[in-house]
Amino acid sequence: MSLFPTVKTGSAYDINYKKLYEAGIRGIIFDIDNTLVMHDAPADENAAKLIERIHSENIKTFILSNNGEKRVKTFADAVGSDYIFKAHKPDRKGFIMCMKRMGTDRRSTILIGDQLFTDMWGASNAGIRSIMVKRISFHEKYYIHLKRILEYIVMIFYPLRSKKGVKELEGALR
């Protein structure tokens, strides 16, 4: 188990999803807040177009969030993706359920998110690779800001992480 993402990039919008497909990825689990939109923002045209573009590459998407049902369902419906709310990330159960519902496995699934202690740790707990994106905005709840301080300290050691699975994912980063 690792807290570290497999790879890091600037934005979910900068990833070459065609190359992810070529690398064997068939399912992507997304976080919402500060990954696809600003914290608590509704789905926007950019998020909907991104999910549509990913689907056109024959990759399934899934929204996995610790938020409540109203927030997650509204967002997922707007972008055309399946979802699980109140996922209790980093618990691996939600990740495993996503893969089951997408018909994918650990090798063909990745997580894209912005938080180390929920998204990356959860993906690691479930045995899947992950791409950590920079948060879209600094507008977050106070307790997330506290976690960000700890994330910063932990990420100092990111260069020492295992390189397993990195090559395939790095090819998709622009």
N, C-alpha and C positions, 0 to 999 in steps of 0.2 A: 504494500500500500504506500502511496505517495501523495503528498499535498500538491506536488508540482504539476502544472499542465504539461502535456506532451510537447506542445509548441505554443508560442505567443505571437500575436499579430495585432495590428492597430484596430481593425474593425471587422465585424461579420460581413460587412458590405464589400470588403476588399479581397475576399477569398475567391479563388477560382474553383467553383463547384464542379465544373467539368473534370478538372484534374482529380478532385476527390473521388468522383465516380470511377475514373480510370484507375485509381488506387484501391478500388474495391469497396468504397463507402456506399452503402445503400440506405442508411438512415442517419438523420441528424437530430439530436435532442438539443433544443434551445432553451436557454433562460430568457426571460423577457426584459426585466428592468435593467437598464444601463448596458444591455447587450444588443437588443433590437430597437429600443426606444428609451427616452429619458425615463427616470424613475416615476412611476405612476401615470405616465402618459398613455393615451390610447394608441391603438395601432394606427399607423399612418400609411400613406401611399408607398413610401420607401420599403417599409416592412412587408407590405402585401406583395409588392413587386419582387422583393427578394425571395420570399417563399414560393411565389409562382415560378421564378427562374429556377429555383432548386428543384421543384417538382418537374419542370420541363427537362431536367437532366436525369430523370427517373430515380431521384432520391426522395425518400419519404422524410417528412418532418414531424416533430413532436414537440409540444411546449410542455416543459416540466418546471413547475413553479411552486414556491412555498407560499404564494399569495392565496387568497380565498377564491372561491368558485366564481363569484361575479366578475372579478378582475380578469381571471385567467380565461374563462369561457368567452367573455366579450372580446378579448384580444384574439384568442385562437379562432373564433368564428370569423372575425374580420379578415384574418390572413389565410384562412382555409387550412388549418392544421388541427390535428387531434391534440388532446391535452390531458394533463393530470394536475390538479390543484392540491394545495396543502400537502406537498410531496415529502416534507420533512427531510429535505436535503441537509446533510450528506448521506442520509440513509440510502442504501443501495436498492431498496425495494421498488421505489419509483422508477429508477433507471431500468431495472429488469422488466418491470411492467411495460415500459415504453418499447423496449426491444421486442417483447412478446407481441404487443399489439401492432408493431410495424412489420413483424415477421423477419427481423434481423437478428444478428448475434453480436457477440463482443467484438469480433474482428471487423464486421461490416458497419459498425455504429461508432459515431463520435459525439461528443458533447461540445457545444460552443457556449461559453458563458464568460462572465466578468469577475466572479468572486472565487477566491481561493478556498475558503472554508466551507462553502456550500457546493458550488459547481464542480471545481476541480477535484476536491476530496471525494465528493459523491461519485464522480466518474471513476476515479481510482478504486473506490470501494466496490464498484460494479464490474471492474476489470475492463473498462473501455478507455480509449484514448481521448484526449481533450485538446481543444484550442481555446486559449485564454485571450480575450479581447480587452482592449483598454475601455474603461467605463466611458460612456457617452457624456455624462454630466456629473458634476460634483454635488448636484442636488440629490441628497439621500437622507434617510432617517439617521438620527444621531448614533444609534447603535451600529449602523453599518459603517459610519465614519470611524468608530472605535476599532472595528474589525479591520478596516483598511490600514490602520497603523501597524497592526500585527502582520497583515499581509506583506506590507513593505519590508518589514524585518525578515520574514521568512523568505521572501523572494530574493534577498541578497544572496542566498545560497542556490538559486535557480541554475546557475551555470554548472553546478556540480551534480545535477540530476542524471538519472539514467537516460541514455539516448535511445532506448528501445522504442521502436515505432515512429521515430522522428522523421526519418527520410521520406516516407510516403506522404506525410502530412505537410512537410515543408515545401514539397513540390507544388502544392496548391496555394501557397502564400505568394502574393505578388510583391 
